[in-house]
Amino acid sequence: MLNKIIRLGLTALIIVWSVFQFADGNIGNGISLVLLASLVFLTYLRNENIIVALWYLRKNNIDKAERALNRIKNPEKSLIKSQAAYYYLLKGMLESQRGVGKSETLLKKSLNMGLRSKSDQALAKLNLAGIALSRRRKREAQILLTEVKKLDEKKMFAEQVKMIKEQMKKI
């Protein structure tokens, strides 16, 4: 919570300083300070640890991704709501790599907090369908797969949906 206040306060101070620079006629300094203020404000909107964890996940370096996420202490208070949703999505995906124990609750929590894009919602529901199938809850997996098809506008998860449906036939 304090981290958010510090970032917003620092942004406000830099904006005030840039206004004084514009008033003194130092246009170059004012523009530089406005850019600096926007960079500080961007760190308020996008948490750097989540961005680093996403990068490591894309590189399949799960240990480093988990370390980056573990640097975030008390995510519900230190992150804004949408960032916390992505934190729980990434934590759930990392847990599902190890096993399905805690990942289901983390993925459901990310959906309840509100993931912004439909493809992220589809990703979470696809992982939940896989977990439901591994726990022999075929009906729940089928419902989640139909929701994934509705959310997947670009057909990015069509192959994974097909694979899960083939596994459902075997059960």
N, C-alpha and C positions, 0 to 999 in steps of 0.2 A: 504494500500500500504506500509506504513511504517513497519507494522507488518511483512510482507513478507521479507522485506530487513533486518530487525533485525534478523529474524530466519536464513536467509542465511549467514549473517555476523557472527553470533554466531557459526554456523556450521563450517565456514571456520577457525575461531579462534581456535576452539577446535581441528580441524584437524592439524593445524600448531603446536599447543601445543603437540599433540600426536607424531608428527614427531620429535620434540625436545626430548621427553621422550624416543623414540626409539633410537635416536642418542646418548643419555647419557647412554644407556644400561638398562634403566628401562622398560623392555618389558611388565610387568604386568600393569604398569601405562599407557603405550601406548595403550594396548589393551582395557583397561577400557575407555580411552578417545575416542577411535574410536567407541566403542559401544555407548557412550554418544552422540557423534556427529551424529551417525545414528539415534538415538532417536530424537534429535532436528530436523534433516532433515525430519524425518517421520511426525513430527507435521506440517512441511511446506506442505507436500503432502496431509495429511489427517487432516482436521480441527476437533478439539476436540468437538466443539459444535454440529457439524453435527452428529458425532458418538454418542454423548449423546442423541441427539434428536431421532436418529434411535432406540436406546435402549429403550427409554421411549415409543416410538410408538409400539414397540413389546410388551411392558408391558401394552398397552392400557391406558397409562397415558398421555392424550392429553395436559393437562394444562402444565405439566412439559416439554413436548416436545416443546410446543410453546415458553415457556420461554427460553429454550436452543437456539432455532432458533432466538429469538428476541435479544439475546446477540450479534449477528453478525450485525454490523452496516455497511451499504453500501457494500453489498455482491459482486457487480461487480468489485469493486476496491480492497477489502480486501481478496478476495478468488481467487484462480486460476480458469480457465474456467470450468474445470470438476467439481470442488467443487461447483461453483455457479450453475451449472445445477442441482446438487443434492439438493442444498438449495432450489431452486425453485420447484423441484419435491416434497420435503417434505412440503413446504409451501402450495403448491396446494392441497396436500392430506389432510392437516389439515383444509384448507378452505372448502374442499368438505365435511368434517364432519359436518360443521355448515350449509352450504348452497352452492349453485353453483355460487354465484355472482362473486367472484374474482378468483375462482379456475381455471376456464378455461384459462384465460390469463397466470396464473402462470405455468400451465402444458404445454401450448404451448411454453412458453419461455424456459422451461427446455428442451423440445425436440429440439428447435432451437439452444440452446447452446451446445448440444451434450452430451447425456447420453452415458456412455461407453458400458454397457452390453445390449444385446438384451432383456433380461428379464425386465430390468428397462424401456426400451423403450416400451415394451409391457404393463407394468403396467401403464405408463403414458397414453398410447393410450386407454387402457381399461377404465380408469377413464374418459377420454375425451368422450368415447362412451357412458358411463353412463350419463354424463352431457348433451350430445347431445340428448339422448333419453328423458331425463327429460324436455328438451326444445322443444320436439316434432319435432326434426330434424332426422327423421327416416333414410333417405338416407345417411347422414353423419355418423350416428351411424353404419350403415351396412358397410360402407367403412372402418371405424376404426376397426371394429371387424375382417374384413378379414386381415387387417394389423397385428392385434394382433395374429391371427392364424399363420401367416407367421413367426412372431418373436418368438413365444412361442415354442421353440424347445423341452423343457422338459415337455410340457403339464401341466404346473403349473396353468394356468388360464383357463383350459378347462371348469371347472364347472361354473366359473363366466361368461364366454362367453355364455354358455348354458342358464344361468339365464337371461342374457340380451336379448338373442334371444326370449325367452319365453315372456318377457315383451314387446318386439317389436310386437309380434303377437297380443297382447291385444290392441295395439294402432291402 
